[in-house]
């Protein structure tokens, strides 16, 4: 689960639906990414990060930490 992603989203008072619309992706994708069920492509990671204002590589840092 990517709690950090949900925390950033909620701090900005945005819903998953709003993020999805702003990033141009399906809301189910946002949900699955937050739950850790899906890994975003680089393109999608960049879009979500741009909307929420963080470095897109954080998605992959998260995975590397989890695999150690």
Short mmCIF file of the C-alpha atoms (twelve columns), coordinates in Angstrom:
data_MODEL
# 
_entry.id   MODEL 
# 
loop_
_atom_site.group_PDB 
_atom_site.id 
_atom_site.type_symbol 
_atom_site.label_atom_id 
_atom_site.label_alt_id 
_atom_site.label_comp_id 
_atom_site.label_asym_id 
_atom_site.label_seq_id 
_atom_site.Cartn_x 
_atom_site.Cartn_y 
_atom_site.Cartn_z 
_atom_site.pdbx_PDB_model_num 
ATOM 1  C CA . UNK A 1  0.000   0.000  0.000   1 
ATOM 2  C CA . UNK A 2  1.281   3.447  -0.886  1 
ATOM 3  C CA . UNK A 3  0.123   5.361  2.172   1 
ATOM 4  C CA . UNK A 4  2.423   8.240  1.272   1 
ATOM 5  C CA . UNK A 5  0.519   8.758  -1.988  1 
ATOM 6  C CA . UNK A 6  -2.863  8.816  -0.265  1 
ATOM 7  C CA . UNK A 7  -1.480  11.222 2.348   1 
ATOM 8  C CA . UNK A 8  -0.256  13.658 -0.317  1 
ATOM 9  C CA . UNK A 9  -3.618  13.471 -2.097  1 
ATOM 10 C CA . UNK A 10 -5.665  14.042 1.051   1 
ATOM 11 C CA . UNK A 11 -3.399  16.899 2.206   1 
ATOM 12 C CA . UNK A 12 -4.316  18.636 -1.041  1 
ATOM 13 C CA . UNK A 13 -8.016  17.881 -0.433  1 
ATOM 14 C CA . UNK A 14 -8.340  15.968 -3.694  1 
ATOM 15 C CA . UNK A 15 -10.320 12.813 -4.396  1 
ATOM 16 C CA . UNK A 16 -9.072  9.895  -6.447  1 
ATOM 17 C CA . UNK A 17 -11.558 10.931 -9.117  1 
ATOM 18 C CA . UNK A 18 -10.177 14.473 -9.257  1 
ATOM 19 C CA . UNK A 19 -6.592  13.219 -9.534  1 
ATOM 20 C CA . UNK A 20 -7.613  10.803 -12.282 1 
ATOM 21 C CA . UNK A 21 -9.317  13.537 -14.266 1 
ATOM 22 C CA . UNK A 22 -6.409  15.963 -13.864 1 
ATOM 23 C CA . UNK A 23 -3.848  13.293 -14.807 1 
ATOM 24 C CA . UNK A 24 -5.933  11.883 -17.654 1 
ATOM 25 C CA . UNK A 25 -6.130  8.349  -16.274 1 
ATOM 26 C CA . UNK A 26 -8.944  6.110  -15.072 1 
ATOM 27 C CA . UNK A 27 -10.006 6.431  -11.424 1 
ATOM 28 C CA . UNK A 28 -9.589  2.677  -10.925 1 
ATOM 29 C CA . UNK A 29 -5.923  3.081  -11.889 1 
ATOM 30 C CA . UNK A 30 -5.444  5.680  -9.136  1 
ATOM 31 C CA . UNK A 31 -7.155  3.400  -6.631  1 
ATOM 32 C CA . UNK A 32 -5.051  0.372  -7.571  1 
ATOM 33 C CA . UNK A 33 -1.838  2.407  -7.476  1 
ATOM 34 C CA . UNK A 34 -2.676  3.715  -3.983  1 
ATOM 35 C CA . UNK A 35 -3.484  0.193  -2.810  1 
ATOM 36 C CA . UNK A 36 -0.209  -1.099 -4.236  1 
ATOM 37 C CA . UNK A 37 -2.016  -3.437 -6.629  1 
ATOM 38 C CA . UNK A 38 -0.630  -1.728 -9.735  1 
ATOM 39 C CA . UNK A 39 2.676   -0.158 -10.620 1 
ATOM 40 C CA . UNK A 40 2.244   2.953  -12.750 1 
ATOM 41 C CA . UNK A 41 4.044   3.246  -16.054 1 
ATOM 42 C CA . UNK A 42 6.643   6.010  -16.207 1 
ATOM 43 C CA . UNK A 43 4.175   8.118  -18.211 1 
ATOM 44 C CA . UNK A 44 1.385   7.699  -15.651 1 
ATOM 45 C CA . UNK A 45 3.785   8.198  -12.734 1 
ATOM 46 C CA . UNK A 46 4.910   11.502 -14.253 1 
ATOM 47 C CA . UNK A 47 1.309   12.664 -14.757 1 
ATOM 48 C CA . UNK A 48 0.235   11.847 -11.199 1 
ATOM 49 C CA . UNK A 49 3.393   13.377 -9.734  1 
ATOM 50 C CA . UNK A 50 2.872   16.561 -11.752 1 
ATOM 51 C CA . UNK A 51 -0.683  16.892 -10.448 1 
ATOM 52 C CA . UNK A 52 0.333   16.275 -6.819  1 
ATOM 53 C CA . UNK A 53 3.670   18.076 -6.931  1 
ATOM 54 C CA . UNK A 54 6.305   15.452 -6.139  1 
ATOM 55 C CA . UNK A 55 9.163   13.734 -7.969  1 
ATOM 56 C CA . UNK A 56 7.748   10.909 -10.115 1 
ATOM 57 C CA . UNK A 57 10.653  8.611  -9.246  1 
ATOM 58 C CA . UNK A 58 9.208   8.270  -5.751  1 
ATOM 59 C CA . UNK A 59 6.935   5.514  -7.093  1 
ATOM 60 C CA . UNK A 60 10.018  3.433  -7.892  1 
ATOM 61 C CA . UNK A 61 11.940  4.347  -4.729  1 
ATOM 62 C CA . UNK A 62 8.941   2.956  -2.855  1 
ATOM 63 C CA . UNK A 63 9.240   -0.385 -4.651  1 
ATOM 64 C CA . UNK A 64 12.982  -0.670 -4.114  1 
ATOM 65 C CA . UNK A 65 12.573  -0.080 -0.379  1 
ATOM 66 C CA . UNK A 66 9.818   -2.700 -0.212  1 
ATOM 67 C CA . UNK A 67 11.957  -5.323 -1.948  1 
ATOM 68 C CA . UNK A 68 14.853  -5.022 0.533   1 
# 
